Amino acid sequence: MKFCCYMNESSEQLTIEQANSLSVVVIVNQIGPRQTQSTIRVGSSFLLNKTLHSSKRILVTNRHVLEEALKYAGVLQVAAYDGTLISVTGYYHASDLDLCTLILPYHEMLKDGLSIDEGLKNTGTMVHTWGFPRPYMFFAPLLTVGYVSGFHNQQYYLNMGINPGNSGGPLISSGQVIGVIVNKLVDRTDDISKKIQSLKVVGGMLTMSDGEKHVDIASTIAEAFEFTTSTSQLVIGGAITSDLLKKFIDIVLIELDK
């Protein structure tokens, strides 16, 4: 079984083995009187060959994905490509890089890892990522393709359609990980950002009145505005390079062996 996308005279194929290395980071809640299960998706994650352990699995994602997840009440888990939920038992994150590792118990659905290519790629190199961009709600990862547009301050700039939810996914070239998807450049001026923040502040002051919760119009407008600007298709994204990823993973492995 393969998920395939054909481009020009070449193709990028996701084998079932590679699919076993990818997962979506979620928060799982039990809500309502019947304890209905609700999930909130916050980003992508992946497994590396060098983090395969007999008793645990170590997934790579972004620190901001973890921080977003911890804002919600619920259980931090990852969902494999078939929808299987696996609870996170611990994590490590970098203080100066947007990188994080999630520690999980061994699971058959996360048994294959991706390998790292530490070499820097030239501008024009064809790249792709597999991930879970919002509002896509299924568990088989989606392919996004593009090119390296530039390089600055140990980060790739990418000409590809990165969206919220792609964060934490692997940037791949010739079958190997060359980076970690970390952000999307959004055309949002300082003035617009200040107005969004002001709406959030006003909304926070208006949510409660006479002990009853009312519709928070200001916050709703702010959220809608923020979502619209974050999903605008400027197709420029960023990725942390694999040499920084490797250094971070090496530190995590040393800590785990203590």
N, C-alpha and C positions, 0 to 999 in steps of 0.2 A: 504494500500500500504506500503510495506517495502523493503528496500535495505538490502540484507542479504549476509553474508559470513559465511560458516560453517567451523569450525576448530576442528579436532579431534572429541571428543564426545560433545563439547559445541559449542555455536554459539554466535556471536555478531551481533545484529540486529539494524538497524537504522530505527526507526518508523517515520512516517510522522511528528509526534509531535517533535521528536528530530531534524529532518531535518529543522524544522522551527526555530531552535536555531542557525543554522550554516550559514555562508555566506563567500563569497570571497571578499577581499578588492581590489578595482579597481580604476583606474584613467580613466575617460571618456573624450575623445577629440572629437571635431568636426573638421574634416580635409577636405581639398580640396574645390573646387568651389561649390560642391553640399552638403557641410557640412556633409560628411559621418561620421558616428559615429565609433570611434576607441576606444578600451579598452585595458589597460595595467594592468595585474594582478600582485599584489605585495605581497599577503599573505592571510592567513586564519583568521577568527574571529568567536566568538561565544557569545551567550547570556546566562547569568546566571539567575536562579530563583530570586535571591535577587535583581537583577537590573531591574525587571519588574515594570514599572511605567505606569500610565494611559495615560500620554501624551508623553512619550518618551521611547526610548530603549537605553540601554547602553551595547555595545559590547566590549569584551575583545580581544586584539591582542597584538603584540609586539611593543615596541617603535621603533625598527629598521624597522618594516613594515611601520609605519607612516613616518619615515624619508625617506625611499625609495620612498614612494608615493609622498611626497612633492618635490622631485627632478623634477617631471614632471609637465608640464603645463596641466591644465585640471581640472575637477571637481572630488573631492574625494567622492566616493560612495561605497556601498557594494551591491553585487548581491546575492539575495536569491536563493534557490535551483532550482526555476523554471525560473531563469534569470531576475526576477524583480529587477530593479535598484533603490536604495534608497540613497538619498544624505545625507552625513554626515554634521551635523550642528555645531559640536564642538568636542573637544577632551581634555583629560587629559593624561599626561604621567609622569611616575616616573623618578626622576633624577638619582637614584642609582640602578634601576632595569630595565630590558628590558621588561617593561609592559606599556600598553597604553589602555585607554578606548575611544571608539568612540561614540559620542552622536548622536542619530537619532530621528526623529519624530516617533510616534507610527505608526506601519504598520502591517497589518493583516498577512503578510508573515513572520514576526518575532514576534511570539506571545507566544512561549514556551521556557523556559530556562532550563539549566542543573543545577544540584545541586552540591555543593562542599563537598568533604570528606577531612577534614583537617588532618587526620592521615597520618603519613609517612608510605610508603609501603616498605616491605623487598625486598632484592635482590632475583630475581627469580619470583616476582609477574608478572603475565601476564597482559599486558596493551595494549591499542590501541588508535588510534586517527583517527578522520575523518577530511579531509582537501582537499586542492586543489593544489597538487604538480605540478610544471611545468615539462613538457610542456602540461600536461592535460588541455584541454580547455573547458570542459563542466561544468555545474552548479550543478549537483548532486555530493556531496562530496565522495571522495574515502577513503576506509578503509585501514589503515596500522596497522599491529599487531606486537607485540614483547614482550620483557621482561625488567624489571628493572635490569640493569647490575651492578649498583653501585650508590653511593651517596657521594657527596662532596660539601662543601661550599653552602649548601642549594639548591643544584641542583641535579636532577636525571640524571644519565647516562643510556641511553637506547640502547638495542640491537634491533633496528628496522630500517627500510628503510626510514629515514627522508630525504627529498629533498627540495630545494628552492620552496617556495609556501606553505609548511606545517607550516612554522613559524606563530605563533599566534593561532594555533589550540589547542583544548582541549586534554590533556592527560587523558584517562579515564580508570578506573578500577571498575568493578562491577557496571557499570552504572552511576558512579559519577566522577566528575572532580577531579583529584589529582594533576594536574599541567598544565602548559602551554608550548607547544613546542616552543623552543627558538633558537636552533641552530643545526648544523650538524658538527661533527668533521671531518675536511678535512685534508688529508695527504699532507700538503703544507709546505715545509721547508721555513725558513727565506730567504734563497738564492733565491728560486723560487718566493716568494712574492716580493722581491726586483726587480727581473727581470721583473715581470709583471708590477710593478709600473714604472720602467724605460721605458718600451715600451709605457705606457700610456703618459708619459711626452714627449717622442720623437714624438709620434703620435699627441699630441696637438700642437707641434711646426710645424708640417708638413701639417696640414690640410688646411692652407691658403697659396696661392701663386699667386701673381699678381691679387689679388682681386677675384680669382676663387677658388671654393672648389674642392679639388682633393680627390681621394680615400685615406683614412687614413689606410695604410697597417699595421703600427705598432699597432695602437689601435685595429684593427680588430684581429690581432694575439693575443694581450693581452686578448681581450674579449673571444676569442675561448679557449685560454688556461685556463682562469679563469672559464669558464663554464664547461670545461672538468673535472677540478679538483673538482668543487663543486658538480658534479653529480656522481662522482666515488662512487661505492657502498661499503663503509666501514661499513655500517649499524650501526653506532654509533651516537646517537643524544643526545641532552640535553633538559631538561625541568625544568622550575622554579616550585618550590613546591607550593601546594595549600595554605599553611599557609601564605606565603608571598603574594599570590594572594588575599586572604581574607583581609589581613591588608590594601593592596592597595585599594581594592574596598570599604572598610569601609571609608577610607579617601575621596575617590571620592564622595561617597554618602553624606558625611557631607558637602562637598563643594557645592554640587548641592542643598542642602536644605537651604543654606544661603540666 
